[in-house]
Amino acid sequence: MSDHDTIAADPAAGTDPLSGHPVIARLARIGQRVRQADRAHPWVLDTGVVAAVFLLFCIPDLIHLHGGGEGMREHRFTFTRLPLPATLALQAGLLLPLLWRRRRPAAAFAVIMTVFVLQWSLDVALRADVALLVALYSLTLHGSLRRLAWACGAMAGAAAVVATELSGGVPVGDALFFLFAAATAAVALGIAVRIRRAQLAGLRERAARLEIERDQRSRLATATERARVAREMHDIIGHNLSVIVTLADGGAYAAEAAPERGREALLLIGETSRQALGELRRMLGVLRDQNEQGPAFTPQPGIADLDGLCARIRAAGPEVTYTAAGELDRLDRGVQLMAYRIVQEALTNTLKHAGPDTRVHVTLLADAGRLRVRVQDSGPPGATARPGPATEEGHGLAGMRERAALYGGTVTAGPGPGAGWTVEAVLDLTPDPTGGLT
C-alpha cells in the first residue's frame, strides 16, 4: 500500500487546497490503480524499477564505453574502463538485487553495497550506483529500523571511499556533502512514506474498530429492545390471562347455582380481554414504522389505573386493599408505568399461587425522594407455606428487578407472615446529577 491510500480518510484532506485539484485527484486515481495492480502482481513493479534504472543509467555507460583509450576522462576525473562483460557484471550486481528490495531489503542493500565498494575499489564509476540509494530507501521503508543504523554506517564508509577517489578533482568535503545529502534524502523520503503509511493504517484500523463497535451497539440495542418488548408482553398477557382463567373457572362453577354470577364473570372476561387486546395493539403499534398512520391508542397505564387493576383482581376473587400516600400523580410517567407493572406482576403471582381466596394489601408511598411499592398477600387459606417461586425465579420477578434497576431501585420478594408472600420495591426518584454518564 502507498501513502496515498484512503486519502479521503485523512482529516487534513478537507483543509488542504490541493486535495481537491483535478490534477491531484487524477494522480491519486492513477496511483490507486497502480497499487491495485502491484498487489495482484508484485513482481511487475520490481521488474519495472530495475528496467527503468537500466534504461536511464546503465545504457549511457554502455554507449560511452568505447569513448577513450585506457582511461575515460569525464569532468576532470579519470576512471578505469573495464571490458564490456565486466561492466555488465557490475551493473547486474547493482541492479538485480533490486528485484527483492521489498521482500528482503537488508539482503538487497548488503549485496548492492558490496558491489558498490568493489566497483570503486577498482576505480570504476558507473551511473548505475543510483541503485544504492534505491536500496537504502527500500530498507528504510520496508526493513527493520534497527538495521537502518548499520546501513547508514555502511553508507558513511562507502561515501568516504568515493570521496577519496574523487579527491583529485573535488574537495573531499564537497564530495562528502553531496553524498551525505543524497543518502539523507533517500532515508528521509523512506521515513516520510513509512510514517504516512502507518498513519493511514491506523485510520483504517480505527474505522474498522468503529464499525465493529457500531454493529455491537446495534446488536445490543436490538437485544435491549427485544427484552423490553418481551417484558411488556409478559406483563400484559400473563396478568390478563391469569385473571381471565380465574374468572372462567369461577363462572363455570356459578353457571348452574347462580346464573347471574356466571353472567357477571363472562362480562368481566370480555372487559379484561378487550383491555388486553387494546394494550397489545398499543404495544404492536410502537413497533411499526413511525411514518405509518394508524389509529390512536390509549397511553401507557400509570398509578391512576391501579384502582381499575385492583378492581379486576377483586372480581376474580381475592380481597384487595389499596392504600396510596404522597404526591403520586406528579411522578414521572416512566416511574408510574414501572410502579403499575410491578403491582400488576405481584398481583398476578398472588392470583396464580395463592388462589382466589386470599387477602392482598397494596401500598404505595412516595416520600423523601423514594417510591415504595409493597404487595403482601395472606396466602391460600389453611396453608402453612406459600407454594410460590421460592427456589425458582421466573421472568416476572426478573422483569420487576430489571425495571427497578432502571431507576436505581431494588426489588425484594420472599415469604411473609404465615403462608403469605411479600413483594417490595424501592425506586429512587432523585435526579442523577451526572445525567447517567458515570
C-alpha positions as CSV (number, residue, x, y, z in Angstrom):
1,M,0.0,0.0,0.0
2,S,1.1,3.5,-0.7
3,D,0.9,6.7,1.2
4,H,-2.0,7.9,-1.0
5,D,-4.3,5.1,0.1
6,T,-7.6,6.2,1.6
7,I,-6.8,9.8,1.1
8,A,-10.4,10.7,1.9
9,A,-10.0,9.3,5.4
10,D,-7.3,11.9,6.2
11,P,-8.8,14.7,8.4
12,A,-6.3,17.1,6.9
13,A,-7.5,16.4,3.3
14,G,-10.5,18.7,3.8
15,T,-8.4,21.7,4.7
16,D,-5.7,21.2,2.0
17,P,-6.5,23.3,-1.1
18,L,-4.5,21.0,-3.3
19,S,-6.6,17.9,-2.3
20,G,-9.5,18.9,-4.5
21,H,-7.4,19.9,-7.5
22,P,-8.3,17.9,-10.6
23,V,-4.7,17.1,-11.4
24,I,-4.1,15.8,-7.8
25,A,-7.3,13.8,-7.9
26,R,-6.3,12.3,-11.3
27,L,-2.8,11.4,-9.9
28,A,-4.5,9.8,-6.9
29,R,-6.7,7.6,-9.1
30,I,-3.7,6.6,-11.2
31,G,-1.7,5.7,-8.0
32,Q,-4.6,3.7,-6.7
33,R,-4.8,1.7,-9.9
34,V,-1.0,1.1,-9.8
35,R,-1.3,-0.1,-6.2
36,Q,-4.1,-2.5,-7.1
37,A,-2.0,-3.9,-9.9
38,D,1.0,-4.1,-7.6
39,R,-0.9,-6.1,-5.0
40,A,-2.0,-8.5,-7.7
41,H,1.4,-8.8,-9.4
42,P,4.2,-7.5,-7.1
43,W,7.0,-8.7,-9.4
44,V,5.8,-6.4,-12.2
45,L,6.7,-3.3,-10.3
46,D,10.0,-4.6,-9.0
47,T,11.0,-5.6,-12.6
48,G,9.8,-2.2,-13.8
49,V,12.1,-0.4,-11.3
50,V,15.1,-2.5,-12.5
51,A,14.2,-1.8,-16.1
52,A,13.9,1.9,-15.5
53,V,17.2,2.2,-13.8
54,F,18.9,0.1,-16.5
55,L,17.5,2.4,-19.3
56,L,18.2,5.7,-17.5
57,F,21.6,4.9,-16.0
58,C,23.1,1.8,-17.5
59,I,22.6,2.4,-21.2
60,P,24.5,5.7,-21.1
61,D,27.5,3.9,-19.6
62,L,27.4,1.3,-22.3
63,I,27.2,3.9,-25.0
64,H,30.3,5.8,-23.8
65,L,32.1,2.6,-23.1
66,H,34.3,2.9,-26.2
67,G,34.9,6.6,-26.0
68,G,38.6,6.5,-24.9
69,G,41.8,4.6,-24.6
70,E,43.0,3.1,-21.4
71,G,41.1,5.6,-19.3
72,M,37.9,7.6,-19.6
73,R,38.1,11.3,-18.8
74,E,34.9,13.0,-17.7
75,H,34.6,16.2,-15.8
76,R,38.2,16.4,-14.8
77,F,38.1,12.8,-13.4
78,T,39.9,9.8,-15.0
79,F,38.3,6.4,-14.3
80,T,39.3,2.9,-15.4
81,R,37.5,1.5,-18.4
82,L,36.5,-2.2,-18.0
83,P,35.7,-4.7,-20.7
84,L,32.0,-5.0,-21.7
85,P,31.5,-8.3,-19.8
86,A,33.0,-6.9,-16.6
87,T,30.9,-3.7,-16.9
88,L,27.7,-5.7,-17.4
89,A,28.6,-7.9,-14.4
90,L,29.0,-4.9,-12.2
91,Q,25.7,-3.4,-13.5
92,A,23.9,-6.7,-12.9
93,G,25.3,-6.8,-9.4
94,L,24.0,-3.3,-8.7
95,L,20.5,-3.8,-10.3
96,L,19.4,-7.4,-9.9
97,P,19.2,-7.3,-6.1
98,L,16.5,-4.6,-6.5
99,L,14.2,-7.4,-7.6
100,W,13.8,-8.4,-3.9
101,R,14.3,-5.0,-2.4
102,R,10.8,-5.1,-0.8
103,R,10.8,-8.7,0.4
104,R,14.5,-8.8,1.6
105,P,15.5,-5.2,1.9
106,A,18.5,-5.8,4.1
107,A,20.0,-8.5,1.9
108,A,19.4,-6.4,-1.2
109,F,21.2,-3.5,0.4
110,A,24.1,-5.6,1.6
111,V,24.7,-7.1,-1.9
112,I,24.5,-3.8,-3.7
113,M,26.8,-2.2,-1.1
114,T,29.3,-5.0,-1.6
115,V,29.3,-4.5,-5.4
116,F,29.4,-0.7,-4.9
117,V,32.6,-0.9,-2.8
118,L,34.2,-3.4,-5.2
119,Q,33.5,-1.2,-8.1
120,W,35.0,1.9,-6.6
121,S,38.0,0.0,-5.3
122,L,38.6,-0.8,-9.0
123,D,38.4,2.9,-9.7
124,V,35.3,2.4,-11.9
125,A,32.5,5.0,-12.0
126,L,29.0,3.8,-13.1
127,R,25.8,5.7,-13.2
128,A,24.0,2.5,-12.0
129,D,25.3,3.4,-8.5
130,V,22.0,5.1,-8.0
131,A,20.7,1.6,-7.2
132,L,22.4,2.0,-3.8
133,L,20.1,5.0,-3.0
134,V,17.1,3.0,-4.1
135,A,18.1,0.1,-1.9
136,L,18.7,2.5,1.1
137,Y,15.2,4.0,0.5
138,S,13.7,0.5,0.4
139,L,15.5,-0.6,3.5
140,T,14.1,2.5,5.4
141,L,10.6,1.9,4.1
142,H,10.3,-1.9,4.3
143,G,13.1,-3.1,6.6
144,S,13.7,-3.1,10.3
145,L,14.7,0.3,11.8
146,R,17.3,-1.4,13.9
147,R,19.2,-2.4,10.7
148,L,18.9,1.1,9.4
149,A,21.6,2.2,11.8
150,W,24.3,-0.1,10.4
151,A,23.1,0.6,6.9
152,C,23.8,4.3,7.5
153,G,27.2,3.5,8.9
154,A,27.9,1.4,5.8
155,M,26.8,4.4,3.6
156,A,29.2,6.7,5.5
157,G,32.1,4.3,4.8
158,A,31.1,4.0,1.2
159,A,30.9,7.8,0.9
160,A,34.4,8.0,2.4
161,V,35.7,5.6,-0.3
162,V,34.1,7.6,-3.1
163,A,35.3,10.9,-1.7
164,T,38.8,9.6,-1.6
165,E,38.6,8.5,-5.2
166,L,37.3,12.0,-6.2
167,S,39.8,13.9,-4.1
168,G,41.9,14.6,-7.2
169,G,39.2,16.8,-8.8
170,V,36.8,17.8,-6.0
171,P,37.5,18.7,-2.4
172,V,36.8,15.9,0.0
173,G,34.4,18.0,2.0
174,D,32.3,18.9,-1.1
175,A,32.2,15.3,-2.2
176,L,31.1,14.1,1.3
177,F,28.4,16.8,1.5
178,F,26.9,15.7,-1.9
179,L,27.0,12.0,-1.0
180,F,25.6,12.5,2.5
181,A,22.9,14.8,1.1
182,A,21.8,12.1,-1.4
183,A,21.8,9.4,1.3
184,T,19.9,11.7,3.7
185,A,17.3,12.4,1.1
186,A,16.7,8.7,0.5
187,V,16.4,8.0,4.2
188,A,14.1,11.0,4.8
189,L,11.8,10.0,1.9
190,G,11.6,6.4,3.2
191,I,10.8,7.6,6.7
192,A,8.2,10.1,5.5
193,V,6.4,7.4,3.4
194,R,6.6,4.9,6.2
195,I,5.1,7.3,8.7
196,R,2.3,8.2,6.2
197,R,1.5,4.5,5.7
198,A,1.4,3.9,9.4
199,Q,-1.0,6.8,9.9
200,L,-3.3,5.6,7.1
201,A,-3.1,2.0,8.6
202,G,-4.1,3.5,12.0
203,L,-7.0,5.3,10.4
204,R,-8.2,2.2,8.6
205,E,-7.9,0.2,11.8
206,R,-9.8,2.8,13.7
207,A,-12.5,2.9,11.1
208,A,-12.8,-0.9,11.2
209,R,-12.9,-0.8,15.0
210,L,-15.6,1.9,15.0
211,E,-17.6,-0.2,12.5
212,I,-17.4,-3.2,14.8
213,E,-18.4,-1.1,17.8
214,R,-21.3,0.3,15.8
215,D,-22.5,-3.2,15.0
216,Q,-22.1,-4.2,18.6
217,R,-24.1,-1.2,19.8
218,S,-26.8,-2.0,17.2
219,R,-27.0,-5.6,18.3
220,L,-27.1,-4.5,22.0
221,A,-29.8,-2.0,21.3
222,T,-31.8,-4.7,19.4
223,A,-31.4,-7.2,22.3
224,T,-32.4,-4.5,24.8
225,E,-35.5,-3.6,22.8
226,R,-36.4,-7.3,22.5
227,A,-36.1,-7.7,26.2
228,R,-38.3,-4.6,26.8
229,V,-40.9,-5.9,24.4
230,A,-40.8,-9.4,25.9
231,R,-41.2,-7.9,29.4
232,E,-44.2,-5.8,28.3
233,M,-45.8,-8.7,26.6
234,H,-45.3,-10.9,29.6
235,D,-46.9,-8.3,31.8
236,I,-49.9,-7.8,29.5
237,I,-50.6,-11.4,28.5
238,G,-49.6,-13.1,31.8
239,H,-51.7,-10.8,34.0
240,N,-54.8,-10.7,31.9
241,L,-54.8,-14.4,31.1
242,S,-54.4,-15.2,34.8
243,V,-57.5,-13.0,35.5
244,I,-59.4,-14.5,32.6
245,V,-58.7,-18.1,33.6
246,T,-59.7,-17.4,37.2
247,L,-62.9,-15.7,36.1
248,A,-63.7,-18.5,33.7
249,D,-63.2,-21.2,36.4
250,G,-65.4,-19.2,38.8
251,G,-68.1,-18.6,36.2
252,A,-68.2,-22.3,35.3
253,Y,-68.9,-23.2,38.9
254,A,-71.5,-20.5,39.3
255,A,-73.3,-21.1,35.9
256,E,-75.8,-23.6,37.5
257,A,-76.1,-22.4,41.1
258,A,-76.1,-18.6,40.4
259,P,-76.6,-17.8,36.7
260,E,-76.3,-14.1,37.4
261,R,-72.8,-14.6,38.9
262,G,-71.9,-16.6,35.8
263,R,-73.1,-13.8,33.5
264,E,-71.1,-11.3,35.6
265,A,-68.0,-13.4,35.2
266,L,-68.5,-13.5,31.4
267,L,-68.9,-9.7,31.3
268,L,-65.7,-9.3,33.3
269,I,-63.9,-11.8,31.0
270,G,-65.0,-9.7,28.0
271,E,-63.9,-6.4,29.6
272,T,-60.5,-7.9,30.6
273,S,-60.0,-9.4,27.1
274,R,-60.8,-6.0,25.5
275,Q,-58.3,-4.3,27.7
276,A,-55.6,-6.8,27.0
277,L,-56.3,-6.5,23.3
278,G,-56.0,-2.7,23.5
279,E,-52.7,-3.0,25.3
280,L,-51.4,-5.5,22.7
281,R,-52.4,-3.2,19.9
282,R,-50.7,-0.3,21.5
283,M,-47.5,-2.3,22.1
284,L,-47.5,-3.6,18.5
285,G,-48.2,-0.1,17.2
286,V,-45.0,1.1,18.9
287,L,-43.1,-1.4,16.8
288,R,-44.5,-0.1,13.5
289,D,-42.8,2.4,11.3
290,Q,-43.2,5.9,12.7
291,N,-44.4,7.2,9.3
292,E,-47.3,4.8,9.2
293,Q,-50.6,6.4,10.1
294,G,-52.6,4.2,12.4
295,P,-55.4,4.6,15.0
296,A,-54.8,6.4,18.2
297,F,-54.0,4.1,21.1
298,T,-54.5,4.6,24.8
299,P,-51.5,5.8,26.7
300,Q,-49.4,3.6,29.0
301,P,-51.0,2.8,32.3
302,G,-50.0,4.7,35.4
303,I,-50.7,4.9,39.1
304,A,-54.2,6.3,38.4
305,D,-55.0,3.0,36.8
306,L,-54.2,0.9,39.8
307,D,-57.8,1.3,41.1
308,G,-59.1,-0.5,38.0
309,L,-56.4,-3.1,38.3
310,C,-57.3,-3.9,41.9
311,A,-61.0,-4.0,40.8
312,R,-60.3,-6.6,38.2
313,I,-58.4,-8.7,40.7
314,R,-61.2,-8.4,43.2
315,A,-63.6,-9.6,40.5
316,A,-61.5,-12.8,40.3
317,G,-61.9,-13.5,44.0
318,P,-59.1,-12.1,46.1
319,E,-59.9,-9.3,48.7
320,V,-57.6,-6.4,47.6
321,T,-56.9,-3.4,49.8
322,Y,-55.2,-0.5,48.1
323,T,-53.5,2.4,50.0
324,A,-51.6,5.3,48.5
325,A,-49.8,8.2,50.1
326,G,-47.7,11.1,48.8
327,E,-47.8,13.1,45.6
328,L,-48.1,10.1,43.3
329,D,-49.8,11.9,40.4
330,R,-46.9,14.2,40.0
331,L,-44.4,11.4,39.4
332,D,-42.8,10.8,36.0
333,R,-44.8,8.7,33.6
334,G,-42.0,6.2,33.4
335,V,-42.0,5.8,37.2
336,Q,-45.7,5.4,37.2
337,L,-45.6,2.8,34.5
338,M,-42.9,1.0,36.4
339,A,-44.9,1.0,39.6
340,Y,-48.0,-0.2,37.8
341,R,-46.2,-3.1,36.2
342,I,-44.6,-4.1,39.5
343,V,-48.0,-4.2,41.2
344,Q,-49.6,-5.9,38.2
345,E,-46.9,-8.7,38.3
346,A,-47.2,-9.1,42.1
347,L,-51.0,-9.4,41.9
348,T,-50.7,-11.9,39.0
349,N,-48.4,-14.1,41.1
350,T,-50.7,-13.8,44.0
351,L,-53.7,-14.9,41.9
352,K,-51.6,-17.7,40.4
353,H,-50.1,-19.1,43.6
354,A,-52.4,-18.1,46.4
355,G,-55.7,-18.6,44.5
356,P,-58.9,-16.5,44.6
357,D,-59.5,-16.9,48.4
358,T,-56.7,-14.7,49.7
359,R,-56.3,-11.2,51.0
360,V,-53.9,-8.7,49.4
361,H,-52.6,-5.4,50.7
362,V,-51.2,-3.0,48.1
363,T,-49.3,0.0,49.4
364,L,-47.7,2.9,47.6
365,L,-45.8,5.6,49.4
366,A,-43.8,8.5,47.9
367,D,-41.6,10.2,50.5
368,A,-38.1,11.7,50.7
369,G,-37.2,11.1,47.0
370,R,-38.2,7.4,47.1
371,L,-41.2,5.5,46.0
372,R,-42.0,2.3,48.0
373,V,-44.3,-0.3,46.5
374,R,-45.4,-3.1,48.7
375,V,-47.7,-6.0,47.8
376,Q,-48.4,-8.5,50.6
377,D,-50.9,-11.4,50.5
378,S,-52.1,-13.8,53.2
379,G,-51.5,-16.9,51.1
380,P,-54.0,-19.7,50.4
381,P,-56.4,-20.4,53.3
382,G,-55.3,-23.2,55.5
383,A,-51.8,-23.5,54.0
384,T,-48.7,-23.4,56.1
385,A,-46.3,-22.3,53.4
386,R,-46.8,-20.4,50.2
387,P,-46.1,-22.5,47.1
388,G,-44.6,-19.6,45.3
389,P,-41.3,-19.4,43.4
390,A,-39.1,-19.7,46.4
391,T,-36.4,-21.7,44.6
392,E,-37.0,-20.7,41.0
393,E,-37.1,-17.2,39.7
394,G,-39.3,-16.7,36.7
395,H,-39.5,-13.9,34.1
396,G,-41.9,-11.9,36.2
397,L,-39.6,-11.3,39.2
398,A,-36.6,-10.8,36.9
399,G,-38.6,-8.3,34.9
400,M,-39.5,-6.4,38.1
401,R,-35.9,-6.2,39.2
402,E,-34.8,-5.0,35.7
403,R,-37.5,-2.3,35.8
404,A,-36.5,-1.1,39.3
405,A,-32.8,-1.1,38.3
406,L,-33.5,1.5,35.6
407,Y,-34.3,3.9,38.4
408,G,-31.6,2.8,40.8
409,G,-34.1,0.8,42.8
410,T,-34.3,-2.7,44.2
411,V,-37.0,-5.4,44.5
412,T,-37.2,-8.0,47.2
413,A,-39.6,-10.9,47.3
414,G,-40.0,-13.6,49.9
415,P,-42.3,-15.3,52.3
416,G,-44.4,-13.2,54.5
417,P,-46.4,-13.9,57.7
418,G,-47.9,-17.4,57.7
419,A,-48.3,-18.7,54.2
420,G,-48.3,-15.3,52.6
421,W,-45.8,-13.7,50.2
422,T,-44.4,-10.1,50.1
423,V,-43.0,-8.2,47.2
424,E,-41.4,-4.8,48.0
425,A,-39.8,-2.4,45.5
426,V,-38.0,0.8,46.3
427,L,-37.4,3.3,43.5
428,D,-35.1,6.2,43.6
429,L,-36.8,9.4,42.5
430,T,-33.9,11.9,42.9
431,P,-32.4,13.1,39.6
432,D,-29.0,11.9,38.6
433,P,-26.7,15.0,38.7
434,T,-24.3,13.3,36.2
435,G,-27.0,12.6,33.7
436,G,-26.2,8.9,33.9
437,L,-22.7,9.4,32.5
438,T,-20.8,7.9,35.4
